[in-house]
Amino acid sequence: MFLARVTGSVVATTKVASMTGRKLLTVEPLRVDASKRDRLVTTGRTFVVVDTVGAGEGQLVLIAQGSSARMTPETEKLPVDAVIIGIVDTVNVGNETIFSARE
């Protein structure tokens, strides 16, 4: 699993039937800043993911990737390898909160 920020959406009007009605979003994976460990920074990559929780642009989300992406009830029969499985409220490193959705 990894953390990511939702950066946009993808529209594909032609796709396999099992993907009809599935919300596709673009996300940028994040990591803890290695030098200070006090913030999250982008990895410089972008993924297309299936949204199963109703996430929106700008939100911090939790992603499952690979075969684990097909282990949710919503995606078990879909041809996917990345899925949003949660919307993040806080991230703590040590005793420090480095992300809070309330701020």
Phi, psi and omega in degrees: 000155176209161177271147178206158175254133177287125184246347181176193181228163179234133175244125177230103183285337177246119181199172178299149186303323183293343180266357179300132179084000180272132179278123180251131180233155171262141179225152174247116178300148180237158175219162175289134177303119185294331185280320184246338181058028183243006181199166176260139179231154181288153175269351180086010180249164176225139177235152168259130184229158172270132180266120179250000186236001179081037180288158179231168182303136179092343181283150174270129186230163176254129185247137167254141185228160179075209183299334178296335180295340180260017181259007175267154178302328183283338187238005188299338180241021182256151178276067184237155175230009174207132184216141174281123181245358178191154172255126188278133175268312180214156172232125179243136174236118188064234179256010183254135171274116182259351173211136172220128180293341182279346182266000000 
